[in-house]
Amino acid sequence: MVSLDRVAELIKAELGDAEVQVRDLTGGGDHLEAIVVSPQFEGMSLVKQHQLVYGALKTEMASEAIHALALQTYTPTKWATVSQTQ
């Protein structure tokens, strides 16, 4: 099991300017959801955005410290639109 703070730190290490929110979906610490907002996502496909985040967590994913990760990735512009509707 990996802490939520550690997951956020790893993502920020890869995408230094990212805003990251991580939550535990099941209470077991290995099924997580991450919302990542980064200007680096500008012009990238959703697949490329997710690949960047998964790359930051490759060790934890390979060791199954994270068994499942639900990802939501946004550019700052898209996040401003989406977060207003929530």
C-alpha positions, 0 to 999 in steps of 0.5 A: 500500500502506498500513501495518498500523499506519496502518489501525489508527490510522485505525480508532481515530481513528473509534472511539476506544475500539476495540481493533484488530488488523490483519494482512496476509492475502497478504503483498502489503499490500493484502489485510487482515483487521481485528478490531475490538472497540468498545463503540460497536457495542452495539445496532448491526447487523453491517452498521452496524458494518462501515459504521463501519469502512469509513467510517474507511478510505474514502480507502484503499479508494477509492485501492485502497491496500486492495484487500480487507478481511476484517472481524470486529467485536465488542462487548466482551461478544461478544469476551469470549465469542468470544476464550475459544473461540479 
